[in-house]
Amino acid sequence: MSFNELAAELEQRQQQFLYRKRRTLETPQQPLVQVDGREYLAFCSNDYLGLANHPEVIESFQAAANQYGVGGGASHLVSGHSQAHHELELALAEFTGRPRALLFSTGYMANLGAVNGLLDKQDAVFQDRLNHASLLDAGLLSGARFQRYLHNDAESLDKRLGKTEARRKLVVTDGVFSMDGDVADLPALAKTCQAHEAWLMVDDAHGFGCLGQSGGGCAELYEMGHEKLQVLVGTLGKGFGTAGAFVAGSEELIETLIQHARTYIYTTSMPPAVAAATLTSLKLLQQEAWRRDKLEALIEQFRTGCEQIGLQLMDSPTPIQPILVGESDKALEISQGLEDDGIFISAIRPPTVPQGGARLRVTLSAAHDEKQVVHLLEVLEKVSKKAGLI
């Protein structure tokens, strides 16, 4: 068996400026990082609140590792559901204002588990065109009739829902869209769902910690309980600064997922120490509102600065601030120019974003300071002028 065909495809990918390469991070997630032996000022992490390297979170992880060991040892339904997992689920249920919460090992697994645990070929799933890959894969794998509505468009959704006679109808959207940074119009979507007796599922991976008065994300921002937003998904590796994910909702929802979500049933639980560390990060997230205040100020500083230098940003009120470039080769050129000046921001290219939609996905963190944002803007202006972007 020869892999020559694969080699040819990889070569074509390189020629199209779509080849991806891993970089080796040699320090914790923080503004100043060392990558492949060189120090950079980084603006491409999802550690929005600066909790991934927080000393109290680290201390909780270490203490729990001493208590529980490292590995989960088994699936939750065999012998892998520890006291640490149980306490975190209770805390997440309270935090989200839902009756129950269920932990998953990754956000991808939470999305696949939720959709496939609820739907089959008798059902229909409706997804925003710009949903995360894990949500799209979940819909396709479910066997349900799969439809995509126009981005953040409740009228487009309404037309599609009106034409289905499926047993169950599940509408799925990101809360904060990971590549554009805009926020879903959940009130309009929920109203449309209610009119068609459909369930609404929101993956709020990038909203938790950042949005809402206490960091409760889109559900808190729009004051939506589980009666209007039936399936709420959150990841723990972004605003929370740890790892894993959860689904929150009604008693019936969670028990159904425990019985039917294959990505929950047939995998080893996350390390208990991660659950214990997340419980600490959840407390910090709630108690230290200054992190969200600072993040909001940095976002405003960056957006104002970009406007002053002539850089056009996408309409985003979140820590995700994409600079749309267009072609992949140009995005790579600007990313490399930034790197030459000590700024680390990856170029995002198709198929992660649509053709012609290559961009620099700048992400801000409460761990950054004003001087670092000023420096970023200075280098961006220099590199963008050289590349003809401004």
C-alpha positions as CSV (number, residue, x, y, z in Angstrom):
1,M,0.0,0.0,0.0
2,S,1.4,3.4,-1.0
3,F,0.8,6.8,0.5
4,N,1.9,8.7,-2.6
5,E,-1.6,10.0,-3.1
6,L,-1.6,11.4,0.4
7,A,1.8,13.0,-0.2
8,A,0.4,14.7,-3.3
9,E,-2.6,16.0,-1.4
10,L,-0.3,17.4,1.3
11,E,1.9,19.1,-1.3
12,Q,-1.2,20.7,-2.9
13,R,-2.2,22.0,0.5
14,Q,1.2,23.6,1.0
15,Q,0.9,25.3,-2.4
16,Q,-2.5,26.7,-1.5
17,F,-1.1,28.2,1.8
18,L,-3.4,25.9,3.8
19,Y,-0.8,23.6,5.4
20,R,-0.9,23.7,9.2
21,K,2.1,23.3,11.4
22,R,2.2,22.8,15.2
23,R,4.3,25.1,17.3
24,T,5.7,24.0,20.7
25,L,4.8,26.1,23.7
26,E,7.5,25.8,26.4
27,T,5.8,28.0,29.1
28,P,2.4,28.3,30.7
29,Q,-0.4,30.1,29.1
30,Q,0.3,33.8,29.8
31,P,0.9,37.0,27.8
32,L,4.7,36.4,27.5
33,V,5.4,32.9,26.2
34,Q,8.2,30.9,24.8
35,V,7.5,29.1,21.5
36,D,10.1,27.0,19.8
37,G,12.9,28.6,21.8
38,R,11.9,32.2,21.3
39,E,10.0,34.6,23.6
40,Y,6.8,36.3,22.2
41,L,4.0,38.5,23.4
42,A,1.0,36.2,22.6
43,F,-2.5,37.3,21.5
44,C,-4.0,33.9,20.4
45,S,-4.9,32.0,23.5
46,N,-8.5,31.3,24.7
47,D,-7.4,31.8,28.3
48,Y,-9.7,34.9,28.5
49,L,-9.6,35.5,32.2
50,G,-6.0,34.5,32.9
51,L,-6.9,31.6,35.1
52,A,-4.9,28.8,33.3
53,N,-1.8,29.7,35.3
54,H,-3.4,31.0,38.4
55,P,-1.6,29.9,41.6
56,E,-4.8,28.9,43.4
57,V,-6.0,26.8,40.5
58,I,-2.6,25.1,40.3
59,E,-2.6,24.5,44.1
60,S,-6.0,22.9,43.9
61,F,-4.9,20.6,41.0
62,Q,-1.8,19.5,43.0
63,A,-3.7,18.8,46.2
64,A,-6.4,16.8,44.3
65,A,-3.7,14.8,42.5
66,N,-2.3,13.9,45.9
67,Q,-5.8,12.9,47.1
68,Y,-7.2,11.1,44.0
69,G,-4.1,10.3,41.9
70,V,-3.8,11.4,38.3
71,G,-6.1,9.3,36.0
72,G,-9.8,8.9,36.2
73,G,-9.3,5.2,35.9
74,A,-12.7,4.3,34.3
75,S,-15.8,5.8,32.8
76,H,-18.2,7.6,35.0
77,L,-20.7,4.7,34.9
78,V,-18.1,2.1,36.0
79,S,-15.9,3.5,38.7
80,G,-14.5,6.8,37.4
81,H,-17.0,9.2,38.9
82,S,-15.1,10.8,41.8
83,Q,-16.3,13.1,44.6
84,A,-14.4,15.9,42.8
85,H,-16.5,15.3,39.6
86,H,-19.7,15.2,41.7
87,E,-18.9,18.5,43.5
88,L,-18.1,20.3,40.2
89,E,-21.3,19.1,38.6
90,L,-23.3,20.4,41.5
91,A,-21.5,23.8,41.4
92,L,-21.9,24.1,37.6
93,A,-25.7,23.4,37.9
94,E,-26.0,26.2,40.5
95,F,-23.8,28.5,38.4
96,T,-25.9,28.1,35.3
97,G,-29.2,28.1,37.1
98,R,-30.0,24.6,35.9
99,P,-31.3,21.6,37.8
100,R,-28.4,19.4,36.7
101,A,-25.0,19.4,34.9
102,L,-23.0,16.6,33.4
103,L,-19.3,16.6,32.8
104,F,-17.6,15.5,29.5
105,S,-13.9,15.1,28.8
106,T,-13.8,17.6,26.0
107,G,-16.1,20.2,24.4
108,Y,-16.1,18.2,21.2
109,M,-17.4,15.1,23.1
110,A,-20.0,17.2,24.9
111,N,-21.5,18.4,21.6
112,L,-21.4,15.0,19.9
113,G,-22.9,13.4,23.0
114,A,-25.7,15.9,23.5
115,V,-26.9,15.9,19.8
116,N,-26.5,12.2,19.3
117,G,-28.0,11.4,22.6
118,L,-31.2,13.3,21.8
119,L,-31.7,12.7,18.0
120,D,-31.9,9.9,15.4
121,K,-33.2,9.5,11.9
122,Q,-36.8,10.4,13.0
123,D,-35.6,13.9,13.9
124,A,-34.3,17.1,12.4
125,V,-31.4,19.3,13.5
126,F,-31.1,23.0,12.4
127,Q,-27.7,24.7,12.7
128,D,-26.3,28.2,12.2
129,R,-24.0,28.2,9.1
130,L,-21.1,29.4,11.1
131,N,-21.3,26.9,13.9
132,H,-18.2,25.2,15.3
133,A,-17.0,22.1,13.6
134,S,-17.9,19.9,16.6
135,L,-21.6,21.0,16.3
136,L,-21.7,20.4,12.6
137,D,-20.1,17.0,13.0
138,A,-22.6,16.2,15.8
139,G,-25.5,17.0,13.5
140,L,-24.2,15.0,10.6
141,L,-23.4,11.9,12.8
142,S,-26.8,11.9,14.4
143,G,-28.6,10.6,11.3
144,A,-31.2,13.3,11.8
145,R,-32.2,15.4,8.8
146,F,-29.6,18.2,8.8
147,Q,-30.3,21.8,7.8
148,R,-28.3,25.0,8.1
149,Y,-29.9,28.4,8.5
150,L,-28.4,31.8,7.6
151,H,-26.0,33.1,10.2
152,N,-27.8,34.5,13.3
153,D,-31.0,34.8,11.3
154,A,-34.2,33.8,13.1
155,E,-36.3,34.4,10.0
156,S,-34.2,32.0,8.0
157,L,-34.6,29.4,10.8
158,D,-38.4,30.0,11.0
159,K,-38.8,29.1,7.3
160,R,-36.9,25.9,7.7
161,L,-38.7,24.9,10.9
162,G,-42.0,25.5,9.2
163,K,-41.3,22.9,6.6
164,T,-40.4,19.9,8.9
165,E,-42.6,17.2,10.2
166,A,-39.9,15.6,12.3
167,R,-40.5,13.9,15.7
168,R,-38.0,16.1,17.5
169,K,-36.6,19.5,16.3
170,L,-33.3,20.7,17.7
171,V,-31.9,24.1,16.9
172,V,-28.2,24.4,17.6
173,T,-26.0,27.5,17.7
174,D,-22.8,28.8,19.2
175,G,-23.3,31.4,21.9
176,V,-20.2,33.4,20.8
177,F,-19.0,32.4,17.4
178,S,-15.4,31.4,17.7
179,M,-14.0,32.8,14.5
180,D,-16.1,36.0,14.2
181,G,-16.6,36.9,17.9
182,D,-20.2,38.0,17.5
183,V,-23.0,36.8,19.9
184,A,-26.0,34.8,18.9
185,D,-29.4,36.5,19.0
186,L,-30.7,34.0,21.5
187,P,-34.0,35.7,22.4
188,A,-35.0,35.7,18.7
189,L,-33.9,32.1,18.3
190,A,-35.7,31.0,21.4
191,K,-38.9,32.7,20.3
192,T,-38.8,31.0,17.0
193,C,-38.1,27.6,18.6
194,Q,-41.1,28.1,21.0
195,A,-43.3,28.9,18.0
196,H,-42.4,25.6,16.4
197,E,-42.1,23.4,19.5
198,A,-38.3,23.0,19.0
199,W,-35.5,22.7,21.5
200,L,-32.7,25.2,21.6
201,M,-29.1,24.0,22.2
202,V,-26.3,26.6,22.7
203,D,-22.6,25.9,22.8
204,D,-21.4,28.8,24.9
205,A,-17.7,27.8,24.9
206,H,-16.5,31.3,24.4
207,G,-19.1,33.1,26.4
208,F,-18.7,31.5,29.9
209,G,-16.6,33.7,32.1
210,C,-16.6,36.7,29.8
211,L,-20.3,37.6,29.4
212,G,-23.0,38.2,32.0
213,Q,-22.7,40.0,35.3
214,S,-21.2,37.0,37.1
215,G,-19.6,35.4,34.0
216,G,-22.6,33.1,33.3
217,G,-22.3,33.6,29.6
218,C,-25.0,34.1,27.0
219,A,-27.8,32.5,29.1
220,E,-27.1,35.0,31.9
221,L,-26.7,37.9,29.5
222,Y,-30.1,37.3,28.0
223,E,-31.6,36.0,31.3
224,M,-32.6,32.6,29.8
225,G,-33.5,29.7,32.0
226,H,-33.7,26.1,30.9
227,E,-37.4,26.5,29.9
228,K,-36.3,28.7,26.9
229,L,-32.7,27.4,26.5
230,Q,-33.1,23.6,27.0
231,V,-29.5,22.4,26.3
232,L,-26.6,24.5,27.5
233,V,-23.1,23.4,26.7
234,G,-19.9,25.0,28.1
235,T,-16.2,24.2,27.9
236,L,-13.8,24.5,30.7
237,G,-10.6,25.1,28.7
238,K,-11.2,28.7,27.8
239,G,-12.6,31.2,30.4
240,F,-12.3,28.6,33.1
241,G,-8.7,28.0,32.3
242,T,-8.7,24.2,32.8
243,A,-10.0,21.4,30.6
244,G,-13.2,19.4,29.8
245,A,-16.8,20.5,29.3
246,F,-20.3,20.1,30.6
247,V,-23.9,20.0,29.5
248,A,-26.5,21.7,31.8
249,G,-30.2,21.4,31.7
250,S,-33.3,19.7,33.2
251,E,-33.3,16.5,35.2
252,E,-34.8,14.6,32.2
253,L,-32.1,15.9,29.8
254,I,-29.2,14.9,32.0
255,E,-30.6,11.5,32.7
256,T,-31.2,10.9,29.0
257,L,-27.6,11.8,28.2
258,I,-26.3,9.5,30.9
259,Q,-28.3,6.7,29.3
260,H,-27.7,7.5,25.6
261,A,-24.7,9.8,25.1
262,R,-22.0,7.5,23.8
263,T,-19.2,10.1,24.3
264,Y,-20.1,10.1,28.0
265,I,-20.7,6.4,28.5
266,Y,-17.7,5.0,26.6
267,T,-14.8,7.1,27.7
268,T,-12.7,7.5,30.8
269,S,-13.6,10.4,33.0
270,M,-11.4,13.5,33.1
271,P,-8.7,13.4,35.8
272,P,-10.3,14.3,39.2
273,A,-7.6,16.9,39.8
274,V,-8.9,18.8,36.7
275,A,-12.4,18.8,38.2
276,A,-11.0,20.1,41.6
277,A,-9.0,22.8,39.8
278,T,-12.0,23.8,37.8
279,L,-14.0,24.2,41.0
280,T,-11.4,26.7,42.2
281,S,-11.4,28.6,38.9
282,L,-15.2,28.7,39.0
283,K,-15.0,30.5,42.4
284,L,-12.4,32.9,41.1
285,L,-14.5,33.6,38.0
286,Q,-17.5,34.5,40.1
287,Q,-15.7,36.4,42.9
288,E,-13.2,38.5,40.8
289,A,-15.5,40.6,38.6
290,W,-12.5,42.9,38.0
291,R,-11.2,40.3,35.4
292,R,-14.3,40.9,33.2
293,D,-14.1,44.7,33.8
294,K,-10.4,44.7,32.7
295,L,-11.1,42.5,29.7
296,E,-13.9,44.8,28.6
297,A,-11.5,47.8,28.9
298,L,-8.8,46.1,26.9
299,I,-11.3,45.2,24.2
300,E,-12.4,48.8,23.9
301,Q,-8.8,50.0,23.8
302,F,-7.9,47.6,21.0
303,R,-11.0,48.3,18.9
304,T,-10.4,52.1,19.3
305,G,-6.7,51.7,18.4
306,C,-7.5,49.6,15.3
307,E,-10.0,52.2,14.1
308,Q,-7.4,55.0,14.5
309,I,-4.8,53.1,12.4
310,G,-7.3,52.2,9.7
311,L,-7.7,48.4,10.5
312,Q,-11.2,47.1,10.0
313,L,-12.4,44.7,12.6
314,M,-15.4,42.4,12.6
315,D,-18.3,43.4,14.8
316,S,-17.4,41.7,18.0
317,P,-17.9,42.8,21.6
318,T,-16.0,39.7,22.9
319,P,-12.3,38.9,23.5
320,I,-12.2,37.5,20.0
321,Q,-11.2,40.3,17.7
322,P,-10.7,39.0,14.1
323,I,-8.9,41.1,11.5
324,L,-10.2,40.0,8.2
325,V,-7.4,39.7,5.6
326,G,-9.0,37.7,2.8
327,E,-6.4,35.4,1.1
328,S,-4.5,32.8,3.0
329,D,-1.0,33.8,1.7
330,K,-1.6,37.4,2.9
331,A,-2.7,36.3,6.3
332,L,0.4,34.1,6.6
333,E,2.5,37.1,5.5
334,I,1.1,39.3,8.2
335,S,1.3,36.6,10.9
336,Q,5.0,36.1,10.0
337,G,5.6,39.8,10.1
338,L,4.2,40.0,13.6
339,E,6.2,37.1,14.6
340,D,9.4,38.7,13.4
341,D,8.6,41.6,15.7
342,G,7.9,39.3,18.7
343,I,4.1,39.1,18.5
344,F,2.5,35.6,18.3
345,I,-0.8,35.5,16.5
346,S,-1.7,32.6,14.2
347,A,-3.3,33.0,10.8
348,I,-6.7,31.3,10.6
349,R,-7.4,29.9,7.1
350,P,-9.9,27.6,5.3
351,P,-11.4,25.2,6.0
352,T,-11.7,26.7,9.5
353,V,-13.1,29.8,7.9
354,P,-14.8,30.2,4.5
355,Q,-12.7,30.7,1.3
356,G,-11.6,34.2,1.1
357,G,-12.1,34.7,4.8
358,A,-8.6,34.2,6.1
359,R,-7.9,36.3,9.1
360,L,-5.8,37.1,12.2
361,R,-7.8,36.0,15.2
362,V,-6.6,38.3,17.9
363,T,-7.7,37.2,21.4
364,L,-7.4,39.3,24.5
365,S,-7.0,38.2,28.1
366,A,-7.4,39.8,31.5
367,A,-3.8,38.8,32.0
368,H,-2.7,41.4,29.3
369,D,-2.1,45.0,30.3
370,E,-2.6,48.3,28.5
371,K,1.1,48.7,27.5
372,Q,1.0,45.3,25.8
373,V,-2.1,46.2,23.8
374,V,-0.4,49.5,22.8
375,H,2.7,47.5,21.6
376,L,0.4,45.1,19.7
377,L,-1.2,48.1,17.9
378,E,2.1,49.6,17.0
379,V,3.4,46.4,15.4
380,L,0.1,45.7,13.7
381,E,0.2,49.2,12.1
382,K,3.8,48.6,10.9
383,V,3.2,45.1,9.5
384,S,-0.3,45.9,8.0
385,K,1.2,48.9,6.1
386,K,4.0,46.8,4.7
387,A,1.5,44.1,3.6
388,G,-0.8,46.7,2.0
389,L,-3.7,46.0,4.4
390,I,-4.0,49.6,5.4
